[in-house]
Amino acid sequence: MTEQTERSPAGRSLDEPARPEPRAGADDRHGDDGHGGARGTGGTGHGGVAVDAAGHTATVALPATAPPPLAEPRPLGEPRTWPRDFTDRLTAPLPGVRALARIAREGKLRPSPEMLRQIQQLPFEPGPMPRVGPSTLALTWAGHASWVIRIGGLTVLTDPVWSRKILGTPARVTPVGVRWEDLPPVDAVVISHNHYDHLDAPTLKRLPRDVPLLLPAGLAVWARRRGFTRVTDLDWWEAVELPGPDGPVRVDFVPAHHWSKRTLTDTCRSLWGGWVLTAPDGRRVHFAGDTGYGHWFEEIGRRYQDIDLALLPIGAYDPRWMLRPVHTDPEEAVRACQDVGARVLAPMHWSTFLLSAEPPLEPLHRIRAAWVATGRPRSDLWDLPVGASRVLEER
C-alpha cells in the first residue's frame, strides 16, 4: 500500500485528556503477564495495619513487590504472528470529532510568527564524534529522536531521520547534527513507532539491507518489504541480544504512552514503545521514543534497575489539552527521569521539527528550570546542542 502522511492533527497525536491513573495497588486490566505490569506501584511497598494484643493499631510498611525476572532473549530475525491491532494498549482515547473541531477552530499547531524568530538561537554545535572502545558508552545527538549510541563496542541508531523534510511536517529547523558519511558502521537500528518523524524510509534506505532492525510488534512486514533481511519485532518486555566484542548488548522493548499510524487504514496496527540498552558491564540507557507521561515509567524503573541515562522527549507539547497523553512536557520529562531511576537525563524531541505551538526555545528553558528545582547535579542534565556528544563515565 502506498504510504500516506498522517493527517494533522488526528494523525499526529491524541487529543483527549488521559484517563486518570489507577491508584497504587489498584487492579490492572493487563495484570503482570508480560504486557501490562502493575500500574503506578514504582516498586514501593504499601502500608498495612497491625493490631497488638491490647487492640491498638499501627500502620506498618509492607515489603516492596519484587520485579518479575527479565525475559529470556528471543532469537534475532524470528518470524512472529501478531494480533490485528494493538488498540487495547492505548492509555488515552484516540481523537474524536469534537476534539478535531476544536483544534481546527483554534488553529494552534505552530508557534506564532514572532516566536519563530527564536529558530536562529537554537543550539547547533556539530563536532567530531568521540573515539570509543568496547567499554565506552557515548551519545551523539543528530536531532529530534535520532541518537548515535556507542555501547558495548557497537553503534546503535535510534529513530534515524536524516531527511530535511518528512511527509506532513515543515522542514527541519536545524541541520542534521552528524553527516551520514561521518557515521561509523551501524551495528543495529531501533525504532520506537511508525510515525513519519520516527520511521523515515528515505533514511533507512541508506543502510545496508543486512543491518539488524529492531522494531515494535507488527512492523517487521513493513521492513521486509523494503528488502531488509535481519528484522526482529518485539512485544513489550521482550528482548534480544546483539553480539559485541566484550559480550552481548541486551536490548529490551518497553512500553510508552503513545500510539501508531502511518496510513489512513493502519491505526494501531503496530505497537509503540521505547528501548532499554544494557552494556556487558551493566550500564543502561533508556531511550523513551515518543511518549506522554504516565505509569509506565515507574514500571520500567522497577524492572530495569540502575538505569544510568534516560533519553526523554521534551517538545511538541502545546496545546496541552491535546498533546498531554502522547508528549511529555519538560517538567514531566524530569519526573519520568526520576520514575525510571536514571541518574542522567538527555532531552530530545525538540529543536528539530516544529510539531506544535510552543516557542522553539521554551523546552530548553523549562527543562533547565525543572532540573534545578530537583536539586540534582546540573552536570547530570545533558541538554546537548544538536550535533554534540557526551561520554558516560564507567561505574
N, C-alpha and C positions, 0 to 999 in steps of 0.2 A: 504494500500500500504506500502511496506517495505520502511523505511526511508533510504535515501542515503545521503552521505556527499555532501555539496556544492562543486563544482569543483573550484579549485583555478586557476586563480584569479576570474573567472567570478562569482562563487558562493559566493565570499567573499565581493565584493564591486563593486560599479560603477566605471567606469574608463574613462569617458569622462568629459570634462570641464562642469561645471554647466552653465545653461543658465543665461544670465545677469538678475539681479533682476530688476523688474519694478520700475520706479521712484515713489516716494510718490504721491498718488492720481491717479496713472495710473489705467486703467481698469484691474480688476482681473477676470479671467475666471470662478472662483467659486463664485464670489460675496461675500456676508456675510450671507450666508444661513445656517450656521452651519457646512459647510465643508471647506470653504476656509478662509474667513475673508479678510479684506483689506490688501494688501501686503505692507510692508515697511513703514507703517504710524507711528507705535510706539506710537500712541495716541497723537501725537503732532499736533498743528494747522498749517495751511499753510498760506502763505502770500496772501493778496488780495490788490487791488489797489483802493484807494479812490480819488475822484476828487471834489475839492471845487468849489465855485461859480466863482472864477477867472480862473478856468481851470487848477490849479496846481494839480499835482498828488502826492500821497504819498503811500508808502506800509504800510499796516496795518495787524496786526496779526488777523487771524480768529480763533474762538474758536475751541478747540480740539473736535474731534468727540467722543461722549460718547461711551464707550464699550457696546456691547449688554449684556443684563442680562444673568447670568449663567443659564444653562439648569436645569430644574427640574430633580431631581434624578430619575433614572429608577429603576424598581424592580430588585432585585438580582435574578439571575437564569432565567431571561426572555428569552424564545426562540425567535430567530431573523432569518430573511431571508436577505441575503446579495447579492450584485452583484457577478457575476462570478469572477471578478478580480478588483483590485484597481490600475491598471496601470495609470489611469487618475490623481492619486495623486502624481505621481513622480515629482520631481523638477529637475531631471537631467536624461539624457538618460541612458538606460542600455548598457552594454558593446557591442562594435562592433568588427568585425573581425580584423580590423586594430589595435585596442587597445590591443586585446588579443595577436596578433602577436608581438606587441611592447614589452609587458611585458615578453613574452617568450624569446624574443631576449635579453632584458636587464637582465633578471633573477634577479631582485632586489626586493625580497619579504621578506628577512630575514636580520638581522644585520650581519655584517662581523664577521668572527671568532675572530678577535681581539676585536671587540666591545662586543662580548658575555661574555668576562671576567667581564663585569660590573654586570652580574647577581648576583655575590656574594655580591654586595653592595646594592642591592635593599632593601628598608626598610621593615622589618618584625618584628613587636612588638606585638604579641598577648597578651592580658591581660584580666582580668575579665570584663565582661560587667557591665555597671553601674546599680546600683539599681534605679528603676524608680517608680513613682506614676502616677496617671491619668493625672496630669498636666505636666509631664516630656516629653520633646522632645529630644531624644537621637539617635545617629548614631553609628553603628559599621560596619567597612569595612571588609567584608570577602574576598575581592579581585575582580578584574575585574569590572563588573557592579552589583555585589551581595552585597547588604546592608541589615543590620538588622535595621529597623526603628522602634523606640518606640514612638508612638504618640497617644495621647488621651486615654492612658491605653491599647492600642493594640500593638501587634508585627506584623509588615508587612515585608515580604521579597521581595526584588526586584531582578528579573532575577537570581534566585538562581542556581549557578553552584558549587557544592561541588565535582564534579568528578575531578580526577587527569588529565584525558585526555578526550578530546572530538573529535568527528569524524573530520578528515581532518586538524587537528591542532596539532602542537607539544605539549608535556605535559607541564603543568603549571610550571613556574619557581620559584614561591613562594608557600608554602603550603596554604591551606585554613586558613583564619585568625580566624575562630571560629569553634571549633569542633561541629559536628552535635549534639552530646549528651549534649552539653552545651547550646543549644538554649532554650529559653523559649517557651512555647506553641505558635504555629504560628496561628495568627488570620486571616491572608489573605496573598495572594501572588499576586504581579502584574508582568506582563510580557510585555516587550516593543515590541518584534517581534520574529519571529520564527527561526532566525539563531541559529546554534547549540551552539554558545558560549553565548547565552542568554536564550534559551529554552532548558534545559537539562533534557531529560526524566528520566535518572537514578536518578537524584536528586529529581525530583518531585515524583518519586515512593516511596521515603522515607516518604512522607507526608501522613497524614490521608486522605482518599478519600473524606471526607466531609469538608475539608478546602476550604474556598472561593477562587476561582481562578478568577482574573480579567484580561481579555485578550483583544488584539486587535480584531476588527471585523473579522470574518471568522475563528477564531481559536477554537471556542467552540466545534466543532465536534471533533477535534483532542483530546481535553481534555476528553470529554465524552467517547470516545472510550477506554480511559485508566482508566475508572472507576470513574472519579471524578463526584460528584453529585451536587456540588454548583458552577456552572460555569456561568460566565457572560462575554460576549464580547461586546465591545462598539465601536462606531464610534468616530471620533474626536469631541471634545467639549461636549461629553456626560459624565454623572457622575452616581455614585451610592453612597449610604451611608452605612457605617459599624457601627453597634451599639457599643457604648463604654460606660464605667461606668459613664462618665460625659456628655454624649451626643454623637451624631453621628460624626464619622470622614468621611468627604466628600472626594471622590476620583474621579478626573476628568481625562479623557484620552485626551491628547493634541497632536498636530502634531509634526512630526520630519522630517528631510531631510534624508531619508534612503530608504529602500525597503525591500522586503521579498522573501525568497526562502528556501525550505527545501529539496525538491526532484527535480528530473530532469524535472518535469512537473507541478510544482505549483508556478511558478514565479508570485509574486504579487497577489496570490490568497487570502492572508490575509493582513490586514493592519499593520502598524508600527507606533510607536509614543512614547510619554513619559507620565508621570503621575504627577498630582498636588494633594498633600495630604493636607487637611486643618483640623486642630485640632478644637475641640469645642471652644477653646479660640481665634481662628482666625489665629494662626500661620500656615505658609505654607511652604511646601517642594516641590520643583520641581525636579523630577527625569527625566532626559532628555533621558534615554535609550541610543540608538546608533544613532548618527546624525551628519550630516555636518552642517556648518554654513549657515544661511540664514534668510529670512524674518520672519519665524515662531516665532523666539524668541521675536521680538518686539510685535507681536500679542499676544503671551502668556502673556507678561508683561502688555499689555493693558487690557486684560480681567481679569487676576488674579493679582490684585494689592497687594502690601505689601508682596511679597514673601520673606521669611526670609532666606531660604537656597536653593541653587541650586547645584544639583549633576550632574556634567558635564564631558563628556569624553575628555581626553587629549592625548590619544595614538592611535597607528595604523594609522599614517598619511603619511608615506613616502613609495613610491614616491607620491609627491603631485599632479602631473598631473592626477594620477589615483584615489587617495583617497579623494581629496578635497570635492567632492559632498556628501560624506557619513560619514566622520570622521573629527571632528574639531581638529585642532592642538591646542597647549596650548594658543597661542595668541588669536585665535578665541574663545576659551572657556572663556577667560576673557571678550571679547566683548559680548559674549552671556549672561554672568552673568550680565553685565551692561544693556543689552537689556531687560532682564526679570525683572530688577529692584531688584535683590536679594542682600541682604546685605552680605551674606556669600557664598563662593564658596568652595565646596568639590570636588576635582578632582577624577576621576575614569577612568576605561578602560585603564589601563596601569599596568605594574609591575606584571602581572599575566600570560597572554598568549602572546607570541611574534608573532604578526599577520602581521608585516610589517618590514620595513628596518631601521627605526631609531634606534640609540643606546639605550639600555634599560633604562639608566638614563637620557637621554636627555629630556623627557617630564617633569620630576621634575625640572630640572634646568631652562627650558624655562618658565614654569608656574610661578615659583617664580620671575623671572626677569620681566615677563609681569605684574604681580600683583604689584610689587614695582613701575613700571613705571606709574601706575594709580594714585599713591599717596594715595591709600586706606589703612586702618589699616592692618598691617601684621597679626594681630590676626584674621582677617576675612577671611584669606585663610587657610582652614583646609586641608592641604596637609598631610593627615594621612598615617602612615605606614599601611601595611596590618595587620589586626587584632586589630587596635587601635579604640578607641571610643571617642566621644565628646558629651557633653550635651549642648543644646542651652538654654540660659537663657530665662526666661519668659519676655514678653513685659512689 
